[in-house]
Amino acid sequence: MIIINYHNILPQPPNPFFAQVRREWQTRDAFEQQIVALRSRFRMVNLQDIVEALKAGKKHADYCAVTFDDGNFGAYHYGLPILEKHGVPATFFIITGQVENDRTRTLYYFDWLEAALFLTRQQRLDLSDFGLGEFPIETIEQKVAFFKWFRRQVKVIPAPQKRHIDATLSHQLAVCADYISDYLSHEAYRMMTWQQIADFRNRGGTGG
């Protein structure tokens, strides 16, 4: 029994930086190819079917369930039609605090950092005051390396220190809030609305 987890589905990445820092997000074509391949090898079931099998102590080697984390618009708009086309059920795990309400939502921290890194004209970040060192960010590759490193590092940084680091990052990257807002207006960063969540449920999807 296996569970395949996805996050978002898009026609194409918005830019090369995005493509490297969001490798867990799939293009529509790649996603459909993967679903076709999975369907040819496994019995595609609901996540609940796997849960019930585990509770009963049964092992079904041919069971495969598809899940989506977060509740991104692309998963609903581009991913769901592909799942329906191939008769594959899915479970969406929704971050309710990120659900769009009248096309607005709370800004997600790593979306902001991605936008600021991509847009900044600065060439270095200095976090040596926090014992984290200095980082070149002149190239896409250097920005990607910092983004991935920081996303891992931030998990173990105490909250009070992180607030100071966030303020330092914002100051040093020096990107206008309007530019960040414009960058994040791309559909890649949209989340599902309550209406879309209800539609997903009505079409047979399960959520958590």
C-alpha beads as a LAMMPS data file, in Angstrom:
LAMMPS data file: protein, C-alpha beads

208 atoms
207 bonds

1 atom types
1 bond types

-500.0 500.0 xlo xhi
-500.0 500.0 ylo yhi
-500.0 500.0 zlo zhi

Masses

1 110.0

Atoms # bond

1 1 1 0.000 0.000 0.000
2 1 1 1.359 3.398 -0.917
3 1 1 0.225 6.996 -0.516
4 1 1 1.341 9.548 -3.130
5 1 1 1.331 13.121 -1.825
6 1 1 1.094 16.211 -4.033
7 1 1 0.832 19.941 -3.352
8 1 1 0.000 21.917 -6.462
9 1 1 -0.535 21.487 -10.202
10 1 1 0.274 24.197 -12.761
11 1 1 0.372 24.522 -16.563
12 1 1 3.965 25.777 -16.346
13 1 1 6.277 27.235 -13.633
14 1 1 6.083 31.070 -13.528
15 1 1 9.875 31.451 -13.693
16 1 1 13.136 29.437 -13.386
17 1 1 13.607 30.317 -9.697
18 1 1 10.133 29.057 -8.863
19 1 1 10.772 25.832 -10.771
20 1 1 13.779 25.067 -8.566
21 1 1 12.378 25.996 -5.147
22 1 1 8.991 24.357 -5.769
23 1 1 10.100 21.034 -7.178
24 1 1 7.314 19.299 -5.249
25 1 1 4.772 21.169 -7.434
26 1 1 3.965 19.402 -10.691
27 1 1 3.120 20.609 -14.163
28 1 1 -0.251 19.509 -15.512
29 1 1 1.322 17.270 -18.168
30 1 1 3.726 15.599 -15.737
31 1 1 0.919 15.023 -13.244
32 1 1 -1.289 13.315 -15.826
33 1 1 1.603 11.107 -16.930
34 1 1 2.188 10.087 -13.313
35 1 1 -1.500 9.341 -12.719
36 1 1 -1.661 7.195 -15.853
37 1 1 1.447 5.287 -14.745
38 1 1 0.110 4.775 -11.217
39 1 1 -3.270 3.624 -12.504
40 1 1 -1.572 1.031 -14.716
41 1 1 0.248 -0.498 -11.755
42 1 1 -2.053 -0.026 -8.763
43 1 1 -5.651 -0.150 -7.639
44 1 1 -6.390 3.525 -6.997
45 1 1 -8.354 3.848 -3.752
46 1 1 -9.401 6.491 -1.249
47 1 1 -7.035 7.216 1.634
48 1 1 -9.758 5.940 3.967
49 1 1 -9.566 2.533 2.272
50 1 1 -5.918 2.288 3.292
51 1 1 -6.725 3.455 6.823
52 1 1 -9.438 0.822 7.172
53 1 1 -7.150 -1.884 5.799
54 1 1 -4.446 -0.980 8.303
55 1 1 -6.968 -1.017 11.158
56 1 1 -8.039 -4.490 10.082
57 1 1 -4.442 -5.672 9.867
58 1 1 -4.696 -6.267 6.142
59 1 1 -2.021 -5.505 3.582
60 1 1 -3.066 -4.802 0.013
61 1 1 0.097 -4.424 -2.038
62 1 1 -1.877 -3.061 -4.974
63 1 1 -3.564 -0.197 -3.063
64 1 1 -2.523 3.367 -3.920
65 1 1 -4.063 6.590 -2.620
66 1 1 -3.492 10.143 -3.876
67 1 1 -3.485 13.091 -1.473
68 1 1 -2.925 16.840 -1.781
69 1 1 -1.629 19.058 1.020
70 1 1 -2.516 22.711 1.701
71 1 1 -5.481 23.369 -0.610
72 1 1 -3.843 25.134 -3.532
73 1 1 -6.095 26.421 -6.317
74 1 1 -4.054 24.598 -8.954
75 1 1 -4.737 21.231 -7.320
76 1 1 -8.454 21.902 -7.715
77 1 1 -8.455 23.705 -11.060
78 1 1 -5.867 21.618 -12.936
79 1 1 -5.421 18.481 -10.841
80 1 1 -9.027 17.496 -10.116
81 1 1 -10.145 17.285 -13.796
82 1 1 -7.229 14.913 -14.492
83 1 1 -8.159 12.761 -11.508
84 1 1 -11.778 12.647 -12.688
85 1 1 -10.731 11.862 -16.259
86 1 1 -8.872 8.768 -15.085
87 1 1 -11.304 7.791 -12.329
88 1 1 -8.833 8.355 -9.513
89 1 1 -10.109 9.439 -6.051
90 1 1 -8.161 11.906 -3.941
91 1 1 -8.054 13.396 -0.466
92 1 1 -7.283 17.098 0.020
93 1 1 -5.855 18.291 3.335
94 1 1 -6.849 21.950 3.597
95 1 1 -5.078 24.632 5.656
96 1 1 -8.243 26.459 6.676
97 1 1 -6.357 29.612 7.632
98 1 1 -5.131 29.878 4.041
99 1 1 -8.540 29.475 2.343
100 1 1 -9.271 32.416 0.058
101 1 1 -12.129 34.661 1.078
102 1 1 -13.125 37.175 -1.602
103 1 1 -9.751 36.553 -3.297
104 1 1 -7.772 37.484 -0.185
105 1 1 -5.785 35.313 2.185
106 1 1 -3.088 35.466 4.809
107 1 1 0.375 35.805 3.251
108 1 1 2.271 32.539 3.539
109 1 1 5.765 33.057 4.950
110 1 1 7.757 31.094 2.365
111 1 1 5.777 32.613 -0.501
112 1 1 6.952 36.007 0.760
113 1 1 10.561 34.833 1.085
114 1 1 10.542 33.313 -2.395
115 1 1 9.181 36.537 -3.908
116 1 1 11.620 38.753 -1.990
117 1 1 14.627 36.634 -2.976
118 1 1 13.617 36.551 -6.627
119 1 1 12.977 40.290 -6.821
120 1 1 15.807 41.666 -4.706
121 1 1 18.734 43.506 -6.278
122 1 1 20.934 42.836 -3.284
123 1 1 23.923 40.552 -3.739
124 1 1 24.500 39.289 -0.187
125 1 1 22.635 38.496 2.988
126 1 1 24.397 38.952 6.315
127 1 1 22.943 36.915 9.187
128 1 1 26.215 36.709 11.100
129 1 1 24.654 38.577 14.060
130 1 1 22.569 35.445 14.588
131 1 1 25.464 33.043 14.130
132 1 1 24.195 31.972 10.713
133 1 1 26.861 33.521 8.487
134 1 1 26.800 35.450 5.208
135 1 1 25.238 34.281 1.955
136 1 1 25.817 35.364 -1.656
137 1 1 22.535 35.801 -3.556
138 1 1 23.761 37.160 -6.886
139 1 1 22.596 34.217 -9.000
140 1 1 19.457 32.099 -9.214
141 1 1 21.468 29.113 -7.991
142 1 1 22.685 31.004 -4.915
143 1 1 19.171 32.213 -4.125
144 1 1 17.827 28.679 -4.443
145 1 1 20.580 27.355 -2.165
146 1 1 19.789 29.946 0.506
147 1 1 16.036 29.379 0.249
148 1 1 16.377 25.618 0.706
149 1 1 18.894 25.967 3.521
150 1 1 16.817 28.550 5.362
151 1 1 13.591 26.543 5.007
152 1 1 15.315 23.684 6.848
153 1 1 17.073 25.909 9.365
154 1 1 14.011 27.914 10.378
155 1 1 12.409 24.809 11.888
156 1 1 14.877 24.840 14.779
157 1 1 15.192 28.608 15.297
158 1 1 13.460 29.828 18.497
159 1 1 10.474 32.091 17.802
160 1 1 11.923 35.249 19.439
161 1 1 15.130 34.981 17.393
162 1 1 13.178 34.213 14.242
163 1 1 11.264 37.486 14.556
164 1 1 14.554 39.386 14.568
165 1 1 15.852 37.348 11.636
166 1 1 12.668 38.057 9.685
167 1 1 13.053 41.781 10.268
168 1 1 16.699 41.594 9.144
169 1 1 15.779 39.664 6.001
170 1 1 13.073 42.153 5.116
171 1 1 15.450 45.077 5.644
172 1 1 18.347 43.577 3.692
173 1 1 16.312 42.227 0.773
174 1 1 14.634 45.653 0.514
175 1 1 11.784 44.739 -1.839
176 1 1 8.705 46.940 -2.023
177 1 1 5.554 45.279 -0.669
178 1 1 3.699 46.176 -3.874
179 1 1 6.262 44.269 -5.962
180 1 1 5.891 41.233 -3.714
181 1 1 2.115 41.460 -3.959
182 1 1 2.311 41.626 -7.737
183 1 1 4.639 38.604 -7.856
184 1 1 2.292 36.600 -5.639
185 1 1 -0.757 37.509 -7.731
186 1 1 0.133 34.646 -10.095
187 1 1 -2.354 31.765 -9.915
188 1 1 0.409 29.500 -8.589
189 1 1 -0.043 31.125 -5.175
190 1 1 -3.834 31.108 -5.077
191 1 1 -5.616 28.888 -2.584
192 1 1 -8.998 27.220 -2.885
193 1 1 -12.115 29.098 -1.786
194 1 1 -14.816 27.636 0.444
195 1 1 -17.037 27.355 -2.631
196 1 1 -14.376 25.347 -4.462
197 1 1 -13.874 23.127 -1.425
198 1 1 -17.628 22.439 -1.363
199 1 1 -17.560 21.675 -5.104
200 1 1 -14.657 19.282 -4.579
201 1 1 -16.655 17.432 -1.926
202 1 1 -19.740 17.343 -4.148
203 1 1 -17.657 15.748 -6.900
204 1 1 -16.702 12.890 -4.614
205 1 1 -13.485 14.166 -3.081
206 1 1 -12.595 13.702 0.570
207 1 1 -10.843 16.215 2.786
208 1 1 -9.136 16.716 6.068

Bonds

1 1 1 2
2 1 2 3
3 1 3 4
4 1 4 5
5 1 5 6
6 1 6 7
7 1 7 8
8 1 8 9
9 1 9 10
10 1 10 11
11 1 11 12
12 1 12 13
13 1 13 14
14 1 14 15
15 1 15 16
16 1 16 17
17 1 17 18
18 1 18 19
19 1 19 20
20 1 20 21
21 1 21 22
22 1 22 23
23 1 23 24
24 1 24 25
25 1 25 26
26 1 26 27
27 1 27 28
28 1 28 29
29 1 29 30
30 1 30 31
31 1 31 32
32 1 32 33
33 1 33 34
34 1 34 35
35 1 35 36
36 1 36 37
37 1 37 38
38 1 38 39
39 1 39 40
40 1 40 41
41 1 41 42
42 1 42 43
43 1 43 44
44 1 44 45
45 1 45 46
46 1 46 47
47 1 47 48
48 1 48 49
49 1 49 50
50 1 50 51
51 1 51 52
52 1 52 53
53 1 53 54
54 1 54 55
55 1 55 56
56 1 56 57
57 1 57 58
58 1 58 59
59 1 59 60
60 1 60 61
61 1 61 62
62 1 62 63
63 1 63 64
64 1 64 65
65 1 65 66
66 1 66 67
67 1 67 68
68 1 68 69
69 1 69 70
70 1 70 71
71 1 71 72
72 1 72 73
73 1 73 74
74 1 74 75
75 1 75 76
76 1 76 77
77 1 77 78
78 1 78 79
79 1 79 80
80 1 80 81
81 1 81 82
82 1 82 83
83 1 83 84
84 1 84 85
85 1 85 86
86 1 86 87
87 1 87 88
88 1 88 89
89 1 89 90
90 1 90 91
91 1 91 92
92 1 92 93
93 1 93 94
94 1 94 95
95 1 95 96
96 1 96 97
97 1 97 98
98 1 98 99
99 1 99 100
100 1 100 101
101 1 101 102
102 1 102 103
103 1 103 104
104 1 104 105
105 1 105 106
106 1 106 107
107 1 107 108
108 1 108 109
109 1 109 110
110 1 110 111
111 1 111 112
112 1 112 113
113 1 113 114
114 1 114 115
115 1 115 116
116 1 116 117
117 1 117 118
118 1 118 119
119 1 119 120
120 1 120 121
121 1 121 122
122 1 122 123
123 1 123 124
124 1 124 125
125 1 125 126
126 1 126 127
127 1 127 128
128 1 128 129
129 1 129 130
130 1 130 131
131 1 131 132
132 1 132 133
133 1 133 134
134 1 134 135
135 1 135 136
136 1 136 137
137 1 137 138
138 1 138 139
139 1 139 140
140 1 140 141
141 1 141 142
142 1 142 143
143 1 143 144
144 1 144 145
145 1 145 146
146 1 146 147
147 1 147 148
148 1 148 149
149 1 149 150
150 1 150 151
151 1 151 152
152 1 152 153
153 1 153 154
154 1 154 155
155 1 155 156
156 1 156 157
157 1 157 158
158 1 158 159
159 1 159 160
160 1 160 161
161 1 161 162
162 1 162 163
163 1 163 164
164 1 164 165
165 1 165 166
166 1 166 167
167 1 167 168
168 1 168 169
169 1 169 170
170 1 170 171
171 1 171 172
172 1 172 173
173 1 173 174
174 1 174 175
175 1 175 176
176 1 176 177
177 1 177 178
178 1 178 179
179 1 179 180
180 1 180 181
181 1 181 182
182 1 182 183
183 1 183 184
184 1 184 185
185 1 185 186
186 1 186 187
187 1 187 188
188 1 188 189
189 1 189 190
190 1 190 191
191 1 191 192
192 1 192 193
193 1 193 194
194 1 194 195
195 1 195 196
196 1 196 197
197 1 197 198
198 1 198 199
199 1 199 200
200 1 200 201
201 1 201 202
202 1 202 203
203 1 203 204
204 1 204 205
205 1 205 206
206 1 206 207
207 1 207 208
